[in-house]
């Protein structure tokens, strides 16, 4: 938790440092699909405030939540196997570099980030459907990088990201370790700027 506070404090200090710049702040929300490495499907939500520090460079803080059903490695294959679920939450410092010029409303970008991920992986077995046992689960924590690219169209954004989250334990309902889960994933996102976001001649407005 202390590490999360350090990340938030860092972003807050950057924002304050550039707060005097006109039209430099915006806030976006992304919804999309997640594709885990090795197979599976999921969904994601990203919330991200950003500060424009130069006309083509933005720094931000991404708050992300991802849920996935995916393939895993079992230490012992359970006879009543049904599936596996995972969820992670992350806080990442981010940077985007934009290639638009002048007053263009189309702004291609590349970017990346580095953040702190909270990860839980659950094995779903047919002989145990007591969801009250979930309190036994133990989350894993890891620092990990992220890279992304996309294009902004007015107040909308289309993006592709890849999160290099390390592997973690797979647990059953009782909290016992039964395997290993891969947490790396692609994200395909559609975003909307709920505050700011349109490009003017030199900055957002």
PyMOL commands that set and color helices and strands:
alter all, ss='L'
color gray80, all
select helices_A, chain A and resi 2-17+131-136
alter helices_A, ss='H'
color red, helices_A
select strands_A, chain A and resi 25-36+40-54+57-70+72-74+81-98+106-125+140-153+156-163+168-171+177-181+185-195
alter strands_A, ss='S'
color yellow, strands_A
deselect
rebuild
show_as cartoon
